[in-house]
Amino acid sequence: MSTVLLDTNIVSYLFKRDSRAALYAPHLLDRELAVSLMTVAELFQ
C-alpha cells in the first residue's frame, strides 16, 4: 500500500464534505493517508 501526503486544501474539502473532494477520491482509495504537521496547524487556525 502506498502513502499519499494530503495538502491542506484536500483535507479541508474532506472535512467539510465539499463537492470538490469527489475529484480526489479515486486517488485516495486503497492508500494510506498522511498529513504534515503544518497542515494540522493550518486546519486549527
PDB file of N, CA, C and O in Angstrom:
ATOM      1  N   MET A   1       0.846  -1.168   0.000  1.00  0.00           N
ATOM      2  CA  MET A   1       0.000   0.000   0.000  1.00  0.00           C
ATOM      3  C   MET A   1       0.896   1.238   0.000  1.00  0.00           C
ATOM      4  O   MET A   1       1.851   1.317   0.773  1.00  0.00           O
ATOM      5  N   SER A   2       0.591   2.186  -0.854  1.00  0.00           N
ATOM      6  CA  SER A   2       1.402   3.398  -0.916  1.00  0.00           C
ATOM      7  C   SER A   2       0.782   4.495  -0.050  1.00  0.00           C
ATOM      8  O   SER A   2      -0.417   4.494   0.228  1.00  0.00           O
ATOM      9  N   THR A   3       1.625   5.416   0.360  1.00  0.00           N
ATOM     10  CA  THR A   3       1.196   6.517   1.218  1.00  0.00           C
ATOM     11  C   THR A   3       1.024   7.771   0.378  1.00  0.00           C
ATOM     12  O   THR A   3       1.829   8.051  -0.510  1.00  0.00           O
ATOM     13  N   VAL A   4      -0.029   8.521   0.665  1.00  0.00           N
ATOM     14  CA  VAL A   4      -0.301   9.777  -0.023  1.00  0.00           C
ATOM     15  C   VAL A   4      -0.296  10.889   1.020  1.00  0.00           C
ATOM     16  O   VAL A   4      -1.022  10.825   2.012  1.00  0.00           O
ATOM     17  N   LEU A   5       0.527  11.905   0.787  1.00  0.00           N
ATOM     18  CA  LEU A   5       0.573  13.066   1.673  1.00  0.00           C
ATOM     19  C   LEU A   5      -0.437  14.084   1.161  1.00  0.00           C
ATOM     20  O   LEU A   5      -0.320  14.576   0.038  1.00  0.00           O
ATOM     21  N   LEU A   6      -1.430  14.399   1.992  1.00  0.00           N
ATOM     22  CA  LEU A   6      -2.503  15.289   1.579  1.00  0.00           C
ATOM     23  C   LEU A   6      -2.170  16.742   1.891  1.00  0.00           C
ATOM     24  O   LEU A   6      -1.652  17.065   2.960  1.00  0.00           O
ATOM     25  N   ASP A   7      -2.481  17.607   0.935  1.00  0.00           N
ATOM     26  CA  ASP A   7      -2.308  19.037   1.125  1.00  0.00           C
ATOM     27  C   ASP A   7      -3.478  19.570   1.955  1.00  0.00           C
ATOM     28  O   ASP A   7      -4.519  18.923   2.060  1.00  0.00           O
ATOM     29  N   THR A   8      -3.299  20.733   2.531  1.00  0.00           N
ATOM     30  CA  THR A   8      -4.309  21.322   3.410  1.00  0.00           C
ATOM     31  C   THR A   8      -5.657  21.476   2.721  1.00  0.00           C
ATOM     32  O   THR A   8      -6.697  21.201   3.321  1.00  0.00           O
ATOM     33  N   ASN A   9      -5.648  21.913   1.464  1.00  0.00           N
ATOM     34  CA  ASN A   9      -6.935  22.136   0.799  1.00  0.00           C
ATOM     35  C   ASN A   9      -7.712  20.836   0.614  1.00  0.00           C
ATOM     36  O   ASN A   9      -8.939  20.841   0.716  1.00  0.00           O
ATOM     37  N   ILE A  10      -7.038  19.742   0.349  1.00  0.00           N
ATOM     38  CA  ILE A  10      -7.720  18.456   0.168  1.00  0.00           C
ATOM     39  C   ILE A  10      -8.324  17.988   1.489  1.00  0.00           C
ATOM     40  O   ILE A  10      -9.465  17.528   1.522  1.00  0.00           O
ATOM     41  N   VAL A  11      -7.575  18.103   2.560  1.00  0.00           N
ATOM     42  CA  VAL A  11      -8.084  17.711   3.879  1.00  0.00           C
ATOM     43  C   VAL A  11      -9.287  18.577   4.243  1.00  0.00           C
ATOM     44  O   VAL A  11     -10.268  18.081   4.796  1.00  0.00           O
ATOM     45  N   SER A  12      -9.211  19.851   3.937  1.00  0.00           N
ATOM     46  CA  SER A  12     -10.323  20.758   4.211  1.00  0.00           C
ATOM     47  C   SER A  12     -11.566  20.343   3.426  1.00  0.00           C
ATOM     48  O   SER A  12     -12.667  20.331   3.977  1.00  0.00           O
ATOM     49  N   TYR A  13     -11.403  20.003   2.148  1.00  0.00           N
ATOM     50  CA  TYR A  13     -12.548  19.538   1.339  1.00  0.00           C
ATOM     51  C   TYR A  13     -13.181  18.302   1.966  1.00  0.00           C
ATOM     52  O   TYR A  13     -14.405  18.187   2.029  1.00  0.00           O
ATOM     53  N   LEU A  14     -12.350  17.387   2.423  1.00  0.00           N
ATOM     54  CA  LEU A  14     -12.870  16.145   3.002  1.00  0.00           C
ATOM     55  C   LEU A  14     -13.623  16.406   4.304  1.00  0.00           C
ATOM     56  O   LEU A  14     -14.702  15.853   4.515  1.00  0.00           O
ATOM     57  N   PHE A  15     -13.063  17.245   5.180  1.00  0.00           N
ATOM     58  CA  PHE A  15     -13.713  17.531   6.463  1.00  0.00           C
ATOM     59  C   PHE A  15     -15.035  18.273   6.275  1.00  0.00           C
ATOM     60  O   PHE A  15     -16.004  18.027   6.993  1.00  0.00           O
ATOM     61  N   LYS A  16     -15.061  19.181   5.305  1.00  0.00           N
ATOM     62  CA  LYS A  16     -16.268  19.985   5.075  1.00  0.00           C
ATOM     63  C   LYS A  16     -17.285  19.284   4.177  1.00  0.00           C
ATOM     64  O   LYS A  16     -18.369  19.807   3.921  1.00  0.00           O
ATOM     65  N   ARG A  17     -16.917  18.086   3.702  1.00  0.00           N
ATOM     66  CA  ARG A  17     -17.770  17.347   2.759  1.00  0.00           C
ATOM     67  C   ARG A  17     -18.081  18.193   1.525  1.00  0.00           C
ATOM     68  O   ARG A  17     -19.194  18.179   0.999  1.00  0.00           O
ATOM     69  N   ASP A  18     -17.075  18.920   1.089  1.00  0.00           N
ATOM     70  CA  ASP A  18     -17.174  19.772  -0.093  1.00  0.00           C
ATOM     71  C   ASP A  18     -17.267  18.902  -1.341  1.00  0.00           C
ATOM     72  O   ASP A  18     -16.657  17.835  -1.402  1.00  0.00           O
ATOM     73  N   SER A  19     -18.018  19.349  -2.325  1.00  0.00           N
ATOM     74  CA  SER A  19     -18.185  18.560  -3.555  1.00  0.00           C
ATOM     75  C   SER A  19     -16.865  18.370  -4.301  1.00  0.00           C
ATOM     76  O   SER A  19     -16.723  17.410  -5.058  1.00  0.00           O
ATOM     77  N   ARG A  20     -15.910  19.258  -4.103  1.00  0.00           N
ATOM     78  CA  ARG A  20     -14.603  19.124  -4.768  1.00  0.00           C
ATOM     79  C   ARG A  20     -13.810  17.921  -4.265  1.00  0.00           C
ATOM     80  O   ARG A  20     -12.886  17.465  -4.939  1.00  0.00           O
ATOM     81  N   ALA A  21     -14.158  17.411  -3.103  1.00  0.00           N
ATOM     82  CA  ALA A  21     -13.462  16.234  -2.567  1.00  0.00           C
ATOM     83  C   ALA A  21     -13.643  15.033  -3.488  1.00  0.00           C
ATOM     84  O   ALA A  21     -12.767  14.171  -3.565  1.00  0.00           O
ATOM     85  N   ALA A  22     -14.765  14.971  -4.179  1.00  0.00           N
ATOM     86  CA  ALA A  22     -15.030  13.845  -5.085  1.00  0.00           C
ATOM     87  C   ALA A  22     -14.010  13.769  -6.215  1.00  0.00           C
ATOM     88  O   ALA A  22     -13.760  12.687  -6.745  1.00  0.00           O
ATOM     89  N   LEU A  23     -13.429  14.879  -6.582  1.00  0.00           N
ATOM     90  CA  LEU A  23     -12.407  14.893  -7.643  1.00  0.00           C
ATOM     91  C   LEU A  23     -11.151  14.130  -7.223  1.00  0.00           C
ATOM     92  O   LEU A  23     -10.436  13.578  -8.060  1.00  0.00           O
ATOM     93  N   TYR A  24     -10.899  14.109  -5.933  1.00  0.00           N
ATOM     94  CA  TYR A  24      -9.681  13.481  -5.416  1.00  0.00           C
ATOM     95  C   TYR A  24      -9.901  12.063  -4.908  1.00  0.00           C
ATOM     96  O   TYR A  24      -8.941  11.323  -4.691  1.00  0.00           O
ATOM     97  N   ALA A  25     -11.147  11.684  -4.718  1.00  0.00           N
ATOM     98  CA  ALA A  25     -11.469  10.379  -4.137  1.00  0.00           C
ATOM     99  C   ALA A  25     -10.800   9.201  -4.846  1.00  0.00           C
ATOM    100  O   ALA A  25     -10.272   8.320  -4.167  1.00  0.00           O
ATOM    101  N   PRO A  26     -10.799   9.146  -6.179  1.00  0.00           N
ATOM    102  CA  PRO A  26     -10.162   7.996  -6.838  1.00  0.00           C
ATOM    103  C   PRO A  26      -8.665   7.860  -6.512  1.00  0.00           C
ATOM    104  O   PRO A  26      -8.118   6.757  -6.531  1.00  0.00           O
ATOM    105  N   HIS A  27      -8.019   8.979  -6.217  1.00  0.00           N
ATOM    106  CA  HIS A  27      -6.588   8.958  -5.925  1.00  0.00           C
ATOM    107  C   HIS A  27      -6.300   8.559  -4.472  1.00  0.00           C
ATOM    108  O   HIS A  27      -5.155   8.283  -4.112  1.00  0.00           O
ATOM    109  N   LEU A  28      -7.350   8.531  -3.646  1.00  0.00           N
ATOM    110  CA  LEU A  28      -7.171   8.242  -2.226  1.00  0.00           C
ATOM    111  C   LEU A  28      -7.567   6.825  -1.843  1.00  0.00           C
ATOM    112  O   LEU A  28      -7.234   6.358  -0.754  1.00  0.00           O
ATOM    113  N   LEU A  29      -8.270   6.146  -2.727  1.00  0.00           N
ATOM    114  CA  LEU A  29      -8.724   4.785  -2.433  1.00  0.00           C
ATOM    115  C   LEU A  29      -7.551   3.834  -2.297  1.00  0.00           C
ATOM    116  O   LEU A  29      -6.588   3.906  -3.061  1.00  0.00           O
ATOM    117  N   ASP A  30      -7.635   2.949  -1.329  1.00  0.00           N
ATOM    118  CA  ASP A  30      -6.605   1.922  -1.086  1.00  0.00           C
ATOM    119  C   ASP A  30      -5.220   2.522  -0.876  1.00  0.00           C
ATOM    120  O   ASP A  30      -4.214   1.935  -1.275  1.00  0.00           O
ATOM    121  N   ARG A  31      -5.175   3.685  -0.254  1.00  0.00           N
ATOM    122  CA  ARG A  31      -3.915   4.341   0.064  1.00  0.00           C
ATOM    123  C   ARG A  31      -3.877   4.636   1.556  1.00  0.00           C
ATOM    124  O   ARG A  31      -4.915   4.790   2.199  1.00  0.00           O
ATOM    125  N   GLU A  32      -2.695   4.710   2.083  1.00  0.00           N
ATOM    126  CA  GLU A  32      -2.512   5.174   3.451  1.00  0.00           C
ATOM    127  C   GLU A  32      -2.406   6.694   3.375  1.00  0.00           C
ATOM    128  O   GLU A  32      -1.544   7.219   2.670  1.00  0.00           O
ATOM    129  N   LEU A  33      -3.272   7.403   4.093  1.00  0.00           N
ATOM    130  CA  LEU A  33      -3.318   8.861   4.014  1.00  0.00           C
ATOM    131  C   LEU A  33      -2.500   9.477   5.142  1.00  0.00           C
ATOM    132  O   LEU A  33      -2.526   9.005   6.278  1.00  0.00           O
ATOM    133  N   ALA A  34      -1.774  10.536   4.806  1.00  0.00           N
ATOM    134  CA  ALA A  34      -0.948  11.221   5.793  1.00  0.00           C
ATOM    135  C   ALA A  34      -1.107  12.731   5.622  1.00  0.00           C
ATOM    136  O   ALA A  34      -1.378  13.215   4.523  1.00  0.00           O
ATOM    137  N   VAL A  35      -0.936  13.460   6.708  1.00  0.00           N
ATOM    138  CA  VAL A  35      -0.925  14.918   6.667  1.00  0.00           C
ATOM    139  C   VAL A  35       0.314  15.407   7.405  1.00  0.00           C
ATOM    140  O   VAL A  35       0.776  14.771   8.353  1.00  0.00           O
ATOM    141  N   SER A  36       0.844  16.536   6.963  1.00  0.00           N
ATOM    142  CA  SER A  36       2.014  17.098   7.626  1.00  0.00           C
ATOM    143  C   SER A  36       1.587  17.859   8.872  1.00  0.00           C
ATOM    144  O   SER A  36       0.414  18.201   9.024  1.00  0.00           O
ATOM    145  N   LEU A  37       2.523  18.120   9.748  1.00  0.00           N
ATOM    146  CA  LEU A  37       2.218  18.897  10.948  1.00  0.00           C
ATOM    147  C   LEU A  37       1.796  20.313  10.572  1.00  0.00           C
ATOM    148  O   LEU A  37       0.995  20.922  11.282  1.00  0.00           O
ATOM    149  N   MET A  38       2.312  20.842   9.482  1.00  0.00           N
ATOM    150  CA  MET A  38       1.916  22.168   9.033  1.00  0.00           C
ATOM    151  C   MET A  38       0.450  22.181   8.608  1.00  0.00           C
ATOM    152  O   MET A  38      -0.263  23.151   8.864  1.00  0.00           O
ATOM    153  N   THR A  39       0.002  21.112   7.963  1.00  0.00           N
ATOM    154  CA  THR A  39      -1.408  21.009   7.575  1.00  0.00           C
ATOM    155  C   THR A  39      -2.289  20.984   8.812  1.00  0.00           C
ATOM    156  O   THR A  39      -3.331  21.639   8.841  1.00  0.00           O
ATOM    157  N   VAL A  40      -1.891  20.242   9.829  1.00  0.00           N
ATOM    158  CA  VAL A  40      -2.662  20.187  11.068  1.00  0.00           C
ATOM    159  C   VAL A  40      -2.735  21.590  11.685  1.00  0.00           C
ATOM    160  O   VAL A  40      -3.803  22.008  12.133  1.00  0.00           O
ATOM    161  N   ALA A  41      -1.621  22.312  11.711  1.00  0.00           N
ATOM    162  CA  ALA A  41      -1.599  23.659  12.273  1.00  0.00           C
ATOM    163  C   ALA A  41      -2.503  24.592  11.486  1.00  0.00           C
ATOM    164  O   ALA A  41      -3.238  25.386  12.073  1.00  0.00           O
ATOM    165  N   GLU A  42      -2.455  24.504  10.149  1.00  0.00           N
ATOM    166  CA  GLU A  42      -3.295  25.371   9.321  1.00  0.00           C
ATOM    167  C   GLU A  42      -4.773  25.077   9.523  1.00  0.00           C
ATOM    168  O   GLU A  42      -5.590  25.996   9.489  1.00  0.00           O
ATOM    169  N   LEU A  43      -5.132  23.823   9.732  1.00  0.00           N
ATOM    170  CA  LEU A  43      -6.526  23.480   9.945  1.00  0.00           C
ATOM    171  C   LEU A  43      -7.040  23.957  11.295  1.00  0.00           C
ATOM    172  O   LEU A  43      -8.225  24.262  11.433  1.00  0.00           O
ATOM    173  N   PHE A  44      -6.174  24.024  12.281  1.00  0.00           N
ATOM    174  CA  PHE A  44      -6.561  24.520  13.604  1.00  0.00           C
ATOM    175  C   PHE A  44      -6.736  26.029  13.625  1.00  0.00           C
ATOM    176  O   PHE A  44      -7.455  26.566  14.467  1.00  0.00           O
ATOM    177  N   GLN A  45      -6.073  26.713  12.692  1.00  0.00           N
ATOM    178  CA  GLN A  45      -6.127  28.172  12.699  1.00  0.00           C
ATOM    179  C   GLN A  45      -7.448  28.693  12.288  1.00  0.00           C
ATOM    180  O   GLN A  45      -7.647  29.907  12.245  1.00  0.00           O
TER     181      GLN A  45
END
